[in-house]
Amino acid sequence: MTGTLTAGRIAGCLGLLVLGALTGAAGWLVVDLWFPGGLLLALLALFGLFLGGRLALGTGLGVGGGAVGWFLAYVMLSLPRPEGDFVLSSSGIGMYAYLLGGTVLAVMCATITLPADGSVSASRPVK
């Protein structure tokens, strides 16, 4: 598939943006609640979102929509409220691992070559 923008792909990206925001907020809650297991659970949810977006749209745009929504939720939940406190605490290494792990997963899913992208054979050169 090529990277042409159609109405369906734009709607898919917007839907993935909303799913990314929901996944990011849920991941923030889980990482803060159960640190070691919650971090793995949140990263698995992000991997499913990013890979699902890549497969659904057939390009890296699917990963981009989910990643932007996830990152916006991450930033919005980490900002202090007007009262001076935070919506959720961001103490410990778990939040940094969640940010770094999510970024690595997004880049990995955006740059992966899937069999649906085109076949590559070892017996003939790639054109």
C-alpha positions in Angstrom: 0.0 0.0 0.0 1.1 3.5 -0.6 0.9 6.4 1.7 -1.9 8.3 0.0 -4.3 10.1 2.3 -7.9 9.1 1.9 -10.9 10.0 4.0 -10.8 6.5 5.6 -7.1 6.8 6.5 -7.7 10.3 8.1 -10.7 8.9 10.0 -8.5 6.0 11.1 -5.8 8.2 12.3 -8.2 10.3 14.3 -9.7 7.2 15.8 -6.2 5.9 16.7 -5.4 9.3 18.2 -8.4 8.9 20.6 -7.4 5.3 21.3 -3.9 6.4 22.0 -5.0 9.0 24.5 -7.2 6.4 26.3 -4.3 3.9 26.3 -1.9 6.5 27.6 -4.2 7.5 30.4 -4.9 3.9 31.4 -1.2 3.1 31.1 -0.3 6.0 33.4 -2.7 4.6 36.0 -1.5 1.1 35.8 2.2 1.9 35.9 1.6 4.1 39.0 -0.5 1.5 40.7 1.5 -1.8 40.2 5.0 -0.9 39.3 6.8 -3.9 37.8 3.8 -5.7 36.4 1.9 -2.6 35.5 4.8 -1.3 33.4 4.8 -4.5 31.4 1.0 -4.4 31.0 1.1 -0.8 29.9 3.8 -1.4 27.4 2.0 -4.5 26.0 -1.1 -2.3 25.5 1.0 0.3 23.7 2.6 -2.4 21.5 -0.9 -3.7 20.6 -2.1 -0.2 19.8 0.9 0.7 17.6 1.1 -2.6 15.8 -2.7 -2.7 15.3 -2.6 0.8 13.9 0.2 -0.2 11.5 -1.7 -3.2 10.3 -5.0 -1.4 10.0 -3.8 1.5 7.9 -0.9 -0.3 6.2 1.6 2.5 6.8 3.4 4.2 9.6 0.6 6.8 9.8 -1.3 4.3 11.9 1.5 4.3 14.5 1.8 8.0 14.3 -1.9 8.6 15.2 -1.7 6.3 18.2 1.7 7.7 19.3 0.5 11.3 19.2 -2.6 10.5 21.3 -0.5 8.5 23.8 2.1 11.3 24.2 -0.6 14.0 24.6 -2.2 12.0 27.4 1.3 11.5 29.0 2.0 15.2 28.9 -1.4 16.3 30.0 -1.4 14.0 33.0 2.1 15.1 34.0 1.3 18.8 34.1 0.6 20.4 37.5 -2.9 21.6 38.2 -3.6 25.2 39.2 -3.8 24.1 42.9 -0.1 23.1 42.6 -0.5 19.4 42.8 -0.4 16.8 40.1 -3.3 14.7 38.7 -1.1 11.6 39.2 2.3 11.3 40.8 5.2 10.9 38.5 7.7 9.7 41.1 10.1 6.9 40.5 11.7 5.3 37.4 8.4 3.7 36.2 7.2 6.8 34.4 10.6 7.3 32.6 10.6 3.7 31.6 7.0 4.1 30.3 8.0 7.1 28.3 11.2 5.5 26.9 9.6 2.1 26.3 6.6 3.6 24.5 8.9 5.7 22.3 11.0 2.6 21.4 7.8 0.6 20.6 6.4 3.4 18.4 9.6 3.7 16.4 9.9 -0.1 16.1 6.3 -0.5 14.9 6.6 2.4 12.5 9.8 1.1 10.8 9.0 -2.6 10.7 8.6 -4.2 7.3 5.6 -6.5 7.3 4.9 -9.2 4.7 1.9 -7.2 3.5 4.2 -4.4 2.5 5.8 -6.4 -0.3 7.6 -9.7 -0.7 11.4 -9.8 -0.6 13.1 -12.9 -1.9 16.7 -13.9 -1.4 16.9 -15.5 -4.8 16.4 -12.3 -6.8 17.7 -8.8 -6.1 15.4 -6.1 -4.8 14.6 -3.3 -7.4 
